[in-house]
């Protein structure tokens, strides 16, 4: 009987020694795949980061994003910003800023492309 117990104990020990060995291979292969390919930011991450960076640089509130596209260099957005708050709100001055970001979502440049009163629609035929 003692011989049977030692055989089953040695088999259990062999099986348990195999389990950690196999589980060590899986994380290494996952790590090597993720290190080969850098993670690109998701579009919503880019939008949030662009608004936050523009607000920090200009000191103005970024209210919305009216245009968003991926370019060869990264991302291009048009962000609507509250430039001057007035009463009534429809008289507040708004501005559209063209914002450019690199592929990682870091702001590389911005410029104001138009300024308008919040309550005014664009003239027919323009923009």
C-alpha positions, 0 to 999 in steps of 0.5 A: 500500500505504501508503494501505491501512495508514493506513486500517486504522490509523485504523479500529483507532484509531476502534474502540479509542476507542469501547471506553473510551467505552462501558465508562465508561457502565456503571459510572455507571449501576450507581453511580446505581442503588446510590446511589438505594437504600441496601443493607439488611442481610441477616438473618444480618448482623442476627443477628450484629450483634445478638448482638455488640452485646448481648454488648458492652452486657451483658458476657454471652455471647449463646448463641442466638437463639430468635426473629427477625422483621422489624417496621415499625421494623426487627427484633425478636429474642429472644436467650438469654444465659448470665447465671451459669455453674455446675457442673454446666452444667445449673444455669447461669442463662440469660436471654431478652432481647428485643432491638430493632434499627432497619432498619439493624441497630443496637440500639435497645433490650433488656430481660430477659423471663425468667430460668431454669436451663439444664436446666429446661423451661418449664411447660406452657401458658406461653411 
